[in-house]
Amino acid sequence: MDQTDARKLNQLMRSILTAEQQVYDQRARQADMTLPQARTLGYIARHPGLNQREIADHFHRRGASMSNMLKLLERDGLIEKHAQQGTQDRSKRIFLTPAGKSKVSILQSIFDNLENQLTQNLTATESTQLITLLQKINRPQN
């Protein structure tokens, strides 16, 4: 691939990612969430019982930043923290509340709909080919 094509490919991928992030952010706000809050809730839904440090590590965020976000989610009744019974571990485990589970369901529906819209102009064969090509690009370089 020549440098011009590589540049075009890079610009297209960046443009798609930027546009997608903007739409995700708008849709999350329609559900009264920020995109980082929505992602955090989704992560907690997939990994219930993590502590704050484990969640912060996953998102590469500082502890104080994650603490503030979790306090807001707890204030809004979307998560709850539980002390680990019978251990010396002082960190609390984080779980979704029923309201948090409902919010995750709403967000998942919103994001699933958006992902379907993004790929609606591709045939199944084109989708498979695109995934294969992007996986080739995504391979770590030696």
C-alpha positions in Angstrom: 0.0 0.0 0.0 1.4 3.4 -0.9 1.6 6.3 1.5 -1.4 8.1 0.0 -3.7 5.0 0.5 -2.4 4.4 4.0 -3.1 8.0 4.8 -6.7 7.8 3.3 -7.3 4.6 5.3 -6.1 6.2 8.5 -8.3 9.3 7.9 -11.4 7.2 7.2 -10.9 5.0 10.3 -10.4 8.1 12.5 -13.4 9.9 10.9 -15.6 6.8 11.5 -14.4 6.5 15.1 -14.9 10.2 15.9 -18.4 10.3 14.4 -19.4 7.1 16.2 -18.1 8.5 19.5 -20.1 11.7 19.0 -23.3 9.7 18.3 -22.7 7.4 21.3 -22.2 10.4 23.5 -25.5 12.0 22.2 -27.4 8.8 22.8 -26.0 8.3 26.3 -27.1 11.8 27.1 -30.6 11.0 25.9 -30.5 8.4 28.7 -29.3 11.0 31.2 -25.8 9.6 31.3 -22.4 10.6 30.1 -20.6 8.2 27.8 -18.0 7.3 30.5 -20.8 6.6 33.0 -22.6 4.4 30.5 -19.4 2.5 29.8 -18.7 2.1 33.5 -22.2 0.8 34.1 -21.9 -1.7 31.3 -18.6 -2.9 32.6 -20.0 -3.4 36.1 -22.9 -5.3 34.6 -20.5 -7.7 32.9 -18.2 -7.9 35.9 -20.2 -7.5 39.1 -18.4 -7.4 42.4 -15.3 -5.5 41.2 -13.8 -2.9 43.5 -13.1 0.7 42.5 -9.4 0.1 41.8 -10.2 -2.7 39.4 -12.7 -0.6 37.5 -10.3 2.4 37.4 -7.5 0.1 36.1 -9.7 -1.2 33.3 -10.5 2.3 32.1 -7.0 3.7 32.8 -8.4 6.3 35.1 -7.1 7.8 38.3 -8.6 6.6 41.6 -10.1 10.0 42.5 -11.7 10.4 39.1 -13.3 7.0 39.3 -14.3 7.6 42.9 -16.2 10.8 41.8 -18.0 8.9 39.0 -19.0 6.0 41.3 -20.3 8.4 43.9 -22.6 10.0 41.3 -23.8 6.6 40.1 -24.4 5.6 43.7 -26.2 8.8 44.4 -28.4 8.2 41.4 -29.3 4.8 42.8 -27.6 2.9 39.9 -24.9 1.1 41.9 -24.4 -0.1 45.4 -21.2 -0.9 47.3 -20.9 -3.9 49.7 -18.1 -4.7 52.1 -16.6 -8.1 51.6 -17.8 -10.4 54.4 -15.2 -12.2 56.4 -12.1 -10.6 54.8 -9.5 -8.0 55.7 -10.2 -6.4 52.4 -11.4 -2.9 53.1 -12.4 -2.1 49.5 -16.0 -2.4 48.8 -17.4 -4.5 45.9 -19.6 -2.7 43.4 -22.9 -4.1 42.0 -25.7 -2.7 39.9 -29.0 -2.0 41.6 -32.3 -2.9 39.9 -32.4 0.7 38.6 -28.8 0.2 37.3 -29.7 -3.0 35.6 -32.7 -1.3 33.9 -30.5 1.6 32.8 -27.9 -0.8 31.3 -30.7 -2.5 29.4 -31.9 0.8 28.0 -28.3 1.8 27.1 -27.7 -1.6 25.5 -30.7 -1.2 23.3 -29.7 2.3 22.3 -26.2 1.1 21.4 -27.3 -2.0 19.6 -29.6 0.0 17.5 -26.8 2.4 16.6 -24.4 -0.4 15.7 -27.1 -1.9 13.4 -27.5 1.5 11.7 -23.7 1.8 11.2 -23.6 -1.5 9.3 -26.9 -1.5 7.6 -25.5 -0.7 4.1 -23.1 -3.7 4.3 -24.0 -7.2 3.1 -23.1 -10.1 5.4 -20.2 -10.9 3.1 -18.9 -7.3 3.2 -19.2 -7.3 6.9 -17.1 -10.4 7.2 -14.5 -9.1 4.7 -14.3 -5.8 6.6 -13.8 -7.5 9.9 -11.1 -9.7 8.4 -9.3 -6.7 7.0 -9.5 -4.7 10.1 -8.2 -7.6 12.2 -5.2 -7.7 9.9 -4.6 -4.0 10.5 -5.0 -4.4 14.2 -2.4 -7.1 14.6 0.6 -6.0 16.7 3.5 -5.0 14.6 6.9 -6.7 15.2 
